[in-house]
Amino acid sequence: MSSTLALLDRDHLKSMTGGDTSLALEVIDIFREQTGLWMRLMDPKAEPKQWADAAHTLKGACLSLGALRLASYCELAEKAGRSETPPSVTAAAVLLGDVRDCLSATMEEVA
């Protein structure tokens, strides 16, 4: 995964919120609240469709927020979960672990 992608593109967030700082903070708070649900659904032992759907939803939220690196990890997880031959539970655990690690870094960035 390219570490050149921004954890948080603040210019994008500013553009999406019309430069309204309080709105940007509200968007970040909503994102923070929702990530717990999405991550619970990204269980490598669950059906791949479940965690692929959660990755897809999280990816959309990331793109709206400007969390580009996390969006790219989510895209990889989504594609893997939707492939005709989904990854093994072990491979899925590694892939979803990467999503979790990047989410943690992103949450530190928005703190």
C-alpha positions in Angstrom: 0.0 0.0 0.0 1.3 3.4 -0.9 2.2 5.4 2.2 2.1 8.5 -0.1 -1.7 8.7 0.2 -2.8 11.1 2.9 -4.2 9.7 6.1 -6.4 12.8 6.1 -6.6 15.3 3.2 -7.6 18.4 5.2 -8.1 20.4 2.0 -10.6 17.9 0.8 -12.4 17.9 4.2 -12.4 21.7 4.1 -13.9 21.7 0.6 -16.6 19.1 1.6 -17.6 21.2 4.6 -17.5 24.6 2.8 -14.7 25.7 5.2 -17.0 25.4 8.2 -14.8 24.2 11.0 -17.7 23.2 13.3 -19.2 21.2 10.4 -15.9 19.5 9.8 -15.6 18.5 13.5 -19.2 17.2 13.3 -18.4 15.1 10.3 -15.3 13.7 12.0 -17.3 12.9 15.1 -19.9 11.0 13.1 -17.1 9.1 11.3 -15.5 8.3 14.6 -18.9 7.0 16.0 -19.6 4.8 12.9 -16.2 3.2 12.6 -16.9 0.9 15.6 -19.8 -0.7 13.9 -18.0 -1.1 10.6 -15.0 -2.6 12.2 -17.2 -5.1 14.2 -18.6 -6.2 10.8 -15.1 -6.8 9.4 -14.6 -10.1 11.2 -12.4 -12.4 9.1 -14.3 -15.4 10.4 -17.6 -14.0 9.0 -18.8 -14.5 5.5 -16.6 -12.5 3.1 -19.7 -10.7 1.7 -20.3 -9.2 5.2 -16.8 -7.7 5.6 -16.7 -6.7 2.0 -19.9 -4.8 2.4 -18.6 -3.1 5.6 -15.3 -2.2 3.8 -17.3 -0.7 1.0 -19.4 1.4 3.4 -16.3 2.5 5.3 -14.5 3.3 2.0 -17.3 5.7 1.0 -17.1 7.5 4.3 -13.4 7.7 4.0 -13.6 9.3 0.5 -16.1 11.8 1.8 -13.8 12.7 4.7 -10.6 12.7 2.8 -9.1 9.6 4.5 -7.5 8.4 1.3 -5.1 5.8 2.6 -7.8 4.1 4.6 -10.1 4.2 1.6 -7.5 2.4 -0.4 -7.1 -0.4 2.2 -10.9 -0.7 2.3 -11.0 -1.0 -1.4 -8.5 -3.9 -1.3 -10.6 -5.6 1.4 -13.8 -5.1 -0.5 -12.3 -6.5 -3.7 -10.9 -9.5 -1.9 -14.2 -10.3 -0.2 -16.1 -10.0 -3.4 -13.8 -12.1 -5.5 -14.9 -15.5 -6.8 -12.2 -17.1 -4.6 -12.2 -15.1 -1.4 -9.1 -15.3 0.8 -8.6 -17.8 3.6 -9.6 -16.7 7.1 -5.9 -16.2 7.8 -5.3 -14.0 4.7 -8.6 -12.1 5.5 -7.3 -11.5 9.1 -4.1 -10.0 7.7 -6.0 -7.9 5.2 -8.6 -6.7 7.7 -5.7 -6.1 10.2 -4.2 -3.7 7.7 -7.6 -1.8 7.6 -7.7 -1.7 11.4 -4.1 -0.4 11.7 -4.7 2.3 9.1 -8.0 3.2 10.8 -6.1 3.6 14.1 -3.5 5.9 12.4 -6.3 7.9 10.7 -8.1 8.3 14.0 -4.9 9.7 15.6 -4.6 12.1 12.7 -8.1 13.5 13.1 -7.8 13.7 16.9 
